Amino acid sequence: MPKHAQTFKRPRLSTGLGYLFVSSLVMVTAVDPYSGLLASVATIQSFDADQIEYQQLTVVPVSSSGFDRGEFEVVDGANAVKLTVKNASVPEIGSAKDFALKTVTARGWEFTQYSCLVKLWERESNWRWSATNKSSGAYGIPQSLPATKMASAGSDWRTNPETQIRWGVGYIDSRYGSPCAALAHSDEHNWY
């Protein structure tokens, strides 16, 4: 070999690093990014052609452009109060919020109404069944005043979040017509 010739060693990618890289790529396609679980048939939505309902979309210009991703504008009630509400996340199965979502959808309300309910009750009680307002005595997830009103939904109203949610959704429906209307009232008056 001539004196001025140099030899270069190629860097070798270690087997362990290569394996890690390839397995990472495979796992990205095998993991459901929304739940962190392995993808399964349960995470895939399928629809029969005769079950699909088509909706008509009307585009209305919005006066401001201050919306973040995952937010929507609600115009509700006779006074057309505008609200900006973040879409609620899908609740953990078996949680109080999961029961609330089932209760809301059973009334025929859309997910936007559930999102308004989540925002309203996060403000009122942070979804704690034992939340008590020291000044007024309002109690529970929906902050019933007086608290004993919730007894109409079940005798376990003091400790059962489902009983409180059932009563609270019924109250909202009868008084305001929807959770978004109740939230609009709460935004304007600081109570619902």
Protein Blocks (a to p, Z undefined) as FASTA:
>chain_A
ZZklccdddddddfklmmmmmmmmmmmmmpcfknopacdfklpccddfklpccddddddd
dfbfcbcehiacddedjkopacdddddddddehiaklmmmmmmmmnopafklmmmmmmmm
mmmnoopakbccfknopacjkopacfklmmmnocklmmmmklmmmmmmmmmmmmnopakl
mmmmmmmnopZZ
